[in-house]
Amino acid sequence: MTTHQLHPEARELERDGSRLTYWLQGPEDGPLIALTHGVSLDRHAFSGQVPVLVEAGYRVLTWDIRGHGRSQPMGPDISLAQIADDLVAILDDVPVDRAVIAGQSLGGMVVQDLLDRYPDRVAAMVVIGAPALGDRPGRVMRVLQRLRVHMIRAWPDRLLRRVFTVVVTKDPEVRAYIAHATEQLDKRGFVAVSFAAMDGYLREERARSHDVPVLLVHGEQEERSVLESMHRWAARRPAVRHEVVAGGHLVNQENPEAFNQALLSFLAEHVPSGPRR
């Protein structure tokens, strides 16, 4: 049985005005882990994780959220709940009953929303560089967040993309990837998904706790408000595994070796892949 395809065939699913596109790699009988990227990125944000997970015996699902990469068009609107429902629809299409759900930044908020509303679909959850839903920052940070998103609407498109690329990471290779990925998202989509992320960041209602293994991972140089929220989350729930590794907001790309080690250790404990084939 072939367990790894270098160029897996894209699968498509029409849903709510968008053609969602996803890819599957790894053994069909391996536990499935679904990876969800952040604002303006695409499935390639997890290129440093896919081959490692496949080699470890996992079936890996990567996808482009609506309006990003090959999941076009965005459709009339976008929200955390809609993206989470898109992922559930993809899991139904695979089909698979339960999966490990992992998300970075916006994707990390999406997987929290999915767990909150569809706990029976989740075997474990991994949140990478994302605040806890409902853990609202202080008043000053809330004002700054709203101001930042409204500035995105006002800025010229070229300036917006240049600033975003420079601010998100210091790693030159990751910056080059972001510059390419953002070209696939038009200005309207960039604004819309940024507002969706802000809604999650400022959400008042805290997600419920579920009896599901959770891994929180962030870089040492993570954005302050996100870093503090993840530390508070870990303090509230001692059973949650909390890993801090060298890197910034895109730690899975900036430091894939350390990130992968933390991820595989968590998976081996809670969702083992079984004997190697």
N, C-alpha and C positions, 0 to 999 in steps of 0.2 A: 504494500500500500504506500503510495506517495504521500508524504506528510508535509511537504513544503513546495509551494509553487512560487517561482521568482516573479511571475507575472500572472497573478490570479485573474480570472475573468470577473468583470464588474457585473453586479446584479442590480436591477432597477426595480423600484416600487413607486407607483403613482400614488400620491397622497396629498390632499388639501392644496392643490395648485402647484405642487413641486414634484419633480422626478427624483426621488431619493436614490442615491447610489451607494452601494456598500460592497465590501470584499471579504471573502473568507479564506483563511490559510490555516494549515495544520490538520492533524488527524481528526476525522469525523467523529471518533469516539472519545476525543479529549474534552475536558471541561471547557466551556466557552467563556472567553473574556472579551467584552465589548469595550472598545476604546473610543472616547468622545473628546474631540479637540476643542480649542478655545476660539475666541473671536478672530475672524479673518483668516484662520489657518485652514488646514485640511487634513486628510488621513495621514499624510506624510509626516505630521508632527510626531508620530509614533514609530517612525522607521527604525529607530534605535532599539525598540522593544519587540517588534513583531518577530524577527528571526530568533531571538533569544527565547521568547515564549513558545514558539513552534518547536524549537529544539528540545524544550523542557516537556513537551507532550500536550500543550494546550492548543485548542482551536481558537483562532483569533479573528475577531470581527472588527474591521475598521470601516469608517463611513465618513462621508462629507455631510455636515449638517446643512439644512436647506439654505440655499443662496450661496454656498461655499463650494469650491472645487467643482465637481461634476454634478452636484445636486442642484439643478437649475430648473426653473427659476426659483426665487425665494418664495413666491406666492404673495398673497395680499398682506400677510403679517407674520411676525415671529415672536415667540415668547419662550420662557423656560419650560412651561407646561407643554407647549406645542412640540418643542424639540424632544422632550422626554416621551411624549406620545408617539412621535416619529420613531424613536428607538424601540419602543414596545412593538410597534407595527413591524419593524424589521425583524425583531426576535420572533414574532409570529410567522413571518415569511420564511425564516431559515429552514424549518421551525425549531425552536428550543423553548422549553418551559422556564428554566432558570439559568441565569448567567452571572458571572462576576462582572460588575459594571465599574468602569474606571473612567475618570474624566479630569481634564486639566483646565484650570481657570473657569471660564464659562461652562465647560464640560463638567467640571467638578460640582457646579451648582445644579446642572441638569441631572446628574446621577442622584443627587440628594432628593430632588423633587420626584424622580422616578421611584426611589425607595420609599418615600413617604406615601405615595399613592398606590404603588404596586409591590408591596413587600414580598408577596409570594413569588415574584419573578426574579428575586435577587438572592444569589448564593453568598455573595460578599461584595463590599464596596471599597473602592480606592479613590481617594480625593487628593488631587495634586494641585497645590497652590491656589486654593479657593476658600473663601470664608464659609463659615457655617450659616446656612439659611436661618434668618431670624435673629442672628447675633448682630444687631445693628451697631455700627460704629458711633462714636460721639457726634455731637451736633456739628462741630467744625468739619469733621471728615465727611459727614452727610452733605453739607453745603459744597465742599470741594468736589465730591463725586458728581453731584448734579451739575456743577459748573463745568467740569471736565467734559461731560457728555454733551452738554449744550455747545461747548466750544467745537466739538467734533462736527456738529451740524454746520457751524459758521465757517470753519477753516476751508481754504481751497483744497481740492482733492489731493494734489501732488504734495502739498505741505503736510497734510494729515498723514499720508502714508509714510513720508520720510520721518516725521517725528515719532510716529508709532513704532517704527522699526528700531529707531535708536533708543527709545525709552524702555522697551520691553526686555531687551537683553544687551549685554556687552560682548557676547560671543560673536565674532565676525562670520562664522559659518552659519550660525542660527539666524543672524541678521540677513544674510543672503537668502536663506530659505523664506523668511517672513516677507521680504521684498517681493519674491516671486509669488508666494501664496496670496498676498493681499491683492495682487492684480486680478485675481479671479472674482473679486467681490466689488461690485460697483459702489459708488458713494451712497446711494439710497440704502443699499443693503448694509453698508458699514454703519450708518447712523442707526438703522433699525435694530441691528443685533447689539449695538452698544447700549441702546436703551433697554433692551431685554436683559443684558447683563446688569445694568444699574438697578432694574427692578428686583433682581435677585439679591444684589448687594444690600439694598435698602429694605428688603422684605421684613415686615413686622412679625409675622407669625412664624414661630420656630418649628422646624420639622420635628415630627415625633421620633422618639427613640424606638428602634426595632432590634430584635434579637438576631442581628446579622453581624458577622465580623467586619470590622472597619479598619482600614489603613489610611492614615493621614501622612502625606509626604510634602515637604516644602524645602526650599533652599535657604541657606543661612542669610542670603541677601534678598529674601522675599520682601515685597512691598509691605510696609509697616502694618497697615490696617489688616491685611490678609494674615500676616504672621501672627499678630496678636489674637485674631479671631480663632486661628487654628490651635494656638496654645490654650485658649480658654476652653475650646471644645475638648481637647485632650484632658484638661483638668477636671471638667465636669463628668467625663466618662472614662474612668481609669482602665476599663477593658479595651478601649480603643488603642491600637498601636500607633505611635507617633514617631516618625522618623525625620530627622533633620540632616540634610547632606549639603556639601559644598555646592553653591550655585545660586541662581536667582529665580525669577518667576517661571522660567521654562526649564526647570531643573532636569526633567527627563530627557531633554535634548542637550542641555549644557553639560551634564554629568551623567551620561547614560549608564556607565559601569556601576557607580554607587547606587543610582536609582534602581537599576535592574536587580542588584543584589538584595535591596530592601523588598522589592516587589516579589521576587521569587521566594524569599524566606517566608513572607506572609502567606503566599499561595500554598507553599508546601505544608504549612501548618494547618490551614483552614480549608483549602480546596485542592488537595493533592491530585496530580495528574495520573497517578497509578504507574505501573511498571512501564519502562521504556520499551518501544517496539523496534 
